[in-house]
Amino acid sequence: MSGACTEGVDTGFVALGAAKVAFLGIVQGVTELMPISSTAHMRLVPALLGWQDPGSAFSAAMQLAALCAVACYFFADIRSITIGSLTAIRARDWFSPHFRLAVGVVLGTIPIVIAGLLLAPLLNRCDSPLRALPVIGFACLAMGGLLALAELVARHERRVEDMRLRDALIVGLAQVGALIPGVSRSGSTLTAALFRSFKREEAARFSFLLGIPAIALAGLHEIGTLLHAHLGADGWLILLVGLVAGSLSSFAALWGLMRILERFSTWPFILYRILLGAVVLWVAYH
């Protein structure tokens, strides 16, 4: 079902009400940080339940729930990188691993910022063609295939501390693909990091640390868009319900993902993505 528009912004989540948005917040939270595409689930789950599309504004604003989970889970890393970088700057130690990683995060964020600004009118508009089910379904299948190839060829030997600026730029460019619904930000960056021969859990760690600025900017940008669209008080309250539910489920999902990658491979996610893409395409064409 189609969403609703507020000042040209898709705000279908408001009409769903708090209970349905809380449920979708949990779904979004679980799928946002796993390499399985939260957008695909945000289009498929409401369609299967007969609910209207919550809209791109909801999905983008829910990035703040993911940001909260990532910041809490990787707080020690964030603190270490921040303090280590400041210490390196004072000592003019430009080869410090902490400083190099901080520069890498900034460098890797630039591509998605530029692409996001250029594509914002298309991504946020009501009935955006990029949110069409066939686009999402084919994106799921394509990323499933790329992740499978990465799993097969990766040597799984490098750590985040071994990161070079070339790695950050490559993973940052891969992150741009996440602007296409169905690709998944964590999926695209995890895949790129695996191709760069990072260990699975280190690839995920690199993916999330690199993604912090992009997640924050996307979420805050969408909040600004909703403010500009004059979203009503009831809409903000419903969004807050989704954010709380999403934050809790995102943290649980992140904890589970890291445990899985420490002990197993990404094949369960690969198979799930391929199955999900097939289901999305079946729904789209039936």
N, C-alpha and C positions, 0 to 999 in steps of 0.2 A: 504494500500500500504506500502511496506517496506521503511525503512529510508535509510540514506546514512551514510557511515563510513569515519571518519578522524582519521587515526592512531588507528583504532580499536574502536573508540568512535562513538556512534550513534549521528550524527549531521544532521538529516533530516530537522531540522527547517531552515537551510540556504537556501535550495532549494525552500522553500515556499515563501520567499520574505517578505518585511517589512509589507505590508498591512495585509497579512494572519497571520503573527506572532503577529501583534498588536491585531487582533481579538482573536487569541488563548491566548494571554497574558491576555486579559479581562476575558475570560472563566476560565483560570487557576487562576487568581486572585480571582474571585468570589468563585470558588470551593475549593481553597487551604485551606482556614481557616474555611470553613463550614464542618460539619461532613458527607460529601457526596462523597468524593474521587475525587480529582483533576485528578489523573491518569486515572480513568475510563473515565472522560470527555475528557482528552487529547487523548485517544485512540478512543473513540466513535465518537466525533464530526468530526475529520478529516475523519474518515471512512465513515460517512454519507454524508459528503460534497465531497467525492472523492479526498481528499488531502492525501498526504503521511504522515506517522507518524512523528511528529516533533522530536521524539527520547527522550530517557531517560535523555540525557544531558540537554535538554531544560527544562524538568520538574524539574530536580534537581537544575539547576541554578536559576530558577524562585523562589526558596525558599528565595532568597535575597529580592524579591519584598514583600513576606509575612513578612519577618523579618522587613522591613521598616515600614509596616503597624502596626505590633504588637508593635514595639518599640515606635512609635508615639502615639498609642492609650493608651498603658499602661505606658507611660513615668513617670507619677506620682508614680506608683507602683514601677517601676524599680529604680527610684531615692530614694524613701523611703527605699527600701530593701537595696540598696547599702550603703547609709549613715547610716542607722540603724545598719547594720552588722559591718561596720567599727567602729562605736561607741561602739558596744557590745564587739568587740575584744579588743579595748583599755581598756574597763572597766572590761574585763574578765567575761562578763555576758553571759555565754554559754547557758542560758535558754531564752534569748531574742527571741521574735517571729520573728523578722527580721533575726537574725542570723540563727535560726532554719530553716526558709524558704529558706535562701540562701544555707545552707548545703543540704537541701532537693532537691533543683534544681540541685546541683552538683551530688548528689547521684543518682537522677532519670535519669541523662543524661548518666551515665556510661554504662548501658546495651545497649543502641542504638549505642553508639560509638564503643563498642566492636563488636556488631553484624554487624554494617555498614562496618567496616574494613574487617571483615571476608567474607562478601557477596559482597563487592565492585566489584570484577571481574565479578561476575554473573549479578549484577544489571546494570552495565555500558556497557556491551558488546553488540555489534550489534545483533539484533534479539534475545534478552534475552527471555528465555521461561517464565519468570515471567511476561512479558508484554503481554503474549498471552491473547486474549479476554476471553476464558473460565475461566482462573485463576482470572481475574479481576471481571467477572460476579459472580462467586461463592463467592469471597471475599466480594463483595457488599451485597449479600444475607445473608452471615454469620454475618457480622457486623450489618446489619439491625436487625437481630434476637437478637443479644446480646444487642444492644441498647434498643430494645423493652423490653427485660427482665429487664435491669437495670432501665428503667423508671417505670416498674411495682413494683419492690421490693425496690427501693431507698426511704429513709425517707426524703430526701431533708431538712436537718436541720443544716448541718455543714458549716463553713466558712473557707476561706483559712487560716486565722489566727489560726484555730484549727488544722492545718496540723501537723501530726506526721511523723517521718522519715519512718515509715512503710508504710504510705500512699504514700509518694514520691517514694519509691522503687516499690510499686505495680503499680502505674501509669507509672513509668519509664519502667517497664517490659512490660506493655501494649503498650507503645510507640514503642517497637521493632517491633510489628506487622505491623506498618506503612511501613516497608521496603517491604512488600508484596503489590504490586499495587492493588488498589481496597479497601484496608482496611481503609485508611485515618488516618493521624496522629492525627488530632483533634477528629476524630470519636472514635479511640481506647482509647485515653487518657480521653476524656469526658465520655465515657462509664465506664471506670475503676473508675473515680472519683465519678460518680453517684452510683456505687456499694459500694463506701466507704461513702455513705450517705451525700455527699456535695449537697448544693442547686444547682439548674441548672446553674444559672449565676456564682456562685462561682466555680462550677466544670469547667466551661469554662475558667474562670479567672486563675484557677490553671493550667489548660491544657496549656494555652498560655504562662504563666510565666515559667512553666517547659520546654516548647518547645523552648524557645529562644536560648539556647546554641545549641540544636540539629539542629534547622533550620539554624542557622548561620554556623555551622560546615559543614552541608550538602551543603549549597550554595557555601561556600568558597572552599570546596573540589572539587566541580564540576567546578568552575572557574579555579582552579589549573589543573584539568584534561584537560580542553579545552586549556589552555596555553601549556601544555605538548604535546597536539595533534596538535599544530601549526595552530589553527583556524585562517583563514584569516581575514583581516580588514573588509570585507563585512559581514562576519559572526558575528563579534563583534558588528557591527552597528545594524544588524538585532536583535541580542540578546538584545541590549540596548533598542530598540523600545519595545520589549516584556516586559522588566523589568519595564519601565515607565508605560506602560498600566496596567501591573499587580499590581504595587504598588498602583495606584489610585483605581483600582477595589477591591483590597484586603482590603483597609481601609474602603471603603463603605460597603463591605460584612461583615467585622468585626463589624462595628457599627450596622448594621442590625441584625446580629446574637445575639449580646448582648441584644438588645431591645426585640427580640423574646423570648429569654430565661428568661428575667426578667418578662415577662407577660404571657407566654404560656409554653407548654411542648415541648419535642423533637419529638412528634409524626409526625409532617409534614416531618421531616428529615428521620424518620424511614420509612414512607410510600414511600417517594421519593427514598430512597436507594433500597428498595425492587423492586420498579418499574424499577429503573435504572439497577439493576442486571438482571432482566428479559429481558430488552431490549438488554443489552450487550450479553447475552447468545443467544438471538434470532438472532442477527446479526452474532454471531460467528458460529452458526450452520445452517445458511441459505445463 
